[in-house]
Amino acid sequence: MRAIDLNEATWRKSSYSNPDGGNCIEIAADLPSVVPVRDSKDPARGTLLFEAAAWARFIDEVKRTEL
């Protein structure tokens, strides 16, 4: 697998995050083929990488089943 440089990624916190710093994630949607996801409380801990198409399917499914 090729290395992906995330130093220039633009991170965005989930719209479901609260100002108290509860359980939240950040994503960087400005990369062409992958969507990096990390814990907003501890971003240095690590990043999960999802293929952009898989992330889109995940989001579509969450929106479809949202209560």
Secondary structure as UniProt FT lines:
FT   TURN            7..8
FT   STRAND          12..13
FT   TURN            15..16
FT   TURN            19..20
FT   STRAND          25..27
FT   STRAND          34..39
FT   TURN            40..41
FT   HELIX           43..45
FT   STRAND          47..51
FT   HELIX           52..65
//
